[in-house]
Every structure is written in C-alpha cells, then in structure tokens.
Amino acid sequence: MIDRLLGRAELKERIEELAEEKRHLERRAEAEEERRSDAVADRQRAEERVNELEHRIESLEERLERTEGTEESIEFRRVSDLRGSRVADALGRFRAVESGDPEGLLTAFVPDGDAVPSSVAEWFGDRTRLVRRAAPAVVVADDTGAVSAALSPPIAPEPFDRWSDRFRLDESWFRPTGRFAFALVRSDTFALGVYEGDERVEFEGFTSDVKEAHSKGGFSQGRFERRREGQIDDHLKKATAALSEVDASDDPLDRTIVVGERSVLGEVRHLADTTDVSDATGKPREALGDAFRDFWTTRLRAI
C-alpha cells in the first residue's frame, strides 16, 4: 500500500518492463551477432570455394592449352632397367654400330640437366628436354637418327662429348670390372664384399644392436637419443675400421664403392671412390647381394 501511495509500485513495474525489454533487445542483439558471424563464415566459405574453383579452372585451361596447342608432347619412346647379361647385350649392340663418317656418331656424358653440351642440344633440338630429364646419363646418337638413347651409368665418368665413328661406352661405367670392394653401410648393418668382376671372393658382415624407437617409460627422450647415437657411432667405427683394413690389404683394389643410408654415408665417404643411396635391408649377406644388383642397374631410355 505504501508503495502504491508513493508511486513506487508503478516505478517498479516500469523497471521490470524496461528490464524485460532490455533482455529482449540483448537477445535480439545476440541473435543478430550470431547471424552476422554465420554470414561472415558463409562468405568466407564461399570465397574459399570460389578460389578453389578458379584454381581448378586455370589448371584445366592449362591442360586444354597443352592438348590443343601446337607444341607436341614429347616423351621417351621406351624406358627399361637392364641388369647383368642384358646390360652386356645392350652395350654390345651399341658398340656394333659403326660409321663411315669419322664424325657420324655422338657420345656425351651429361652430369645434370643444367650441363647439356652444345653438341647435344644442337642435335636433339626440342628433345633436349628429355636429355635433361635423363641426366646424369651417357647419351648416344647417330647422324641418321636411327640411334637415339640415354643410359644411366652406375659409375659416372667425367663429362665429355664427341662425334666419332664409334660410340664411347666404357665397360667400367656400366658393369663390375677388375678387383674392387663393394660395401653396404646402414646405421645397424654392415656388409663388405671384395669382387673380381661380378664374382664375390671375400665377405665380411655384422649387425649392431641399435635402438629403433623410444619405448614408453624408462629413459627420457633425450637420454634415449644420446644412447642410440652412441650405438650408431660405435657401429660406424667398426664399419670404418673394416673398410680401412680392406683398403690397406696386400691385394690392391681398383676402387671402393659404398652404398647405404644417406644419413650415415657421410661418415665413410672419405674411404670410397663412389657412393650411392641404397634401401637394401635384411641380413648382411642377403642385403649386400640386393644392394649389389640394384647398384649395377642401367636405365635405358629411348629418345
């Protein structure tokens, strides 16, 4: 009654009405904000989709231009991997080619795509791009166009190019010749063979206990890594000692070839004439055989 007499009841009702209106407006504002957020998100998604479609359109247009353009797509006529007797057969066929013209046959070693000799570029013209793709490779061609190929040699010679009456294809670039050492070095496996031609006459191999993964619990990650690195260092010291010993043997070697994991090759590179990456795994003797076959593989590309 007192509130009514003093007009406070009316004020309280008005306050409640205003409070309710405020809450309503706040809900509307929140809803509007959500709608704006949704609109922004929708716009962003739409813009992303537009960009994606534009990229796809550009890609398709480029493909269409290549298809409809005047420039002919150039690819190798044939690609094959040769091993063992097939390498010998292919080399024999190329060597059988002779020219009555003392400058009728071109041979060149192209070490990489940025080092194509002018003689090769002038002869192959538009097909020079294939030579770049094949590099490092020994390239052969004759001035009639009957012979045109690139061979990837396991042993890279010094860069050269020449026109002659015969192709220059040294046996030692493509096949195991003479007396040499061939080793496989991994972080936990070592295998070493001494070969006379393709026949292995000596063998040494061993594996080391190297932790492969950090088990849960026990050593901390840092301590585990230090222990693993120490195990690898010990393994590589044994491998280095074996390579040094065979290099210092009474029977001289023509060369030493070492293949294996990229991460450890640097530790033994100073003891090798040639190095290459190999993913051969397994027991030392079997892994060495696999690595040997893979290394003495020649890829032949018909251009």
Secondary structure, DSSP 4 states (H G I P E B T S, - for coil): -HHHHHTHHHHHHHHHHHHHHHHHHHHHHHHHHHHHHHHHHHHHHHHHHHHHHHHHHHHHHHHHHHHHSSSPP---SEEEEEETHHHHHHHHHHHH---SSTT-EEEEEE-STT---HHHHHHHGGGHHHHHHH-SEEEEEETTSS-EEEEE-SS----EEEEESS----HHHHS--SEEEEEEE-SSEEEEEEEETTEEEEEEEEE-----S--SSSS-HHHHHHHHHHHHHHHHHHHHHHHHHHHTSSS--SEEEEEE-HHHHHHHGGG-SEEEE----SSHHHHHHHHHHHHTEEEEEE-
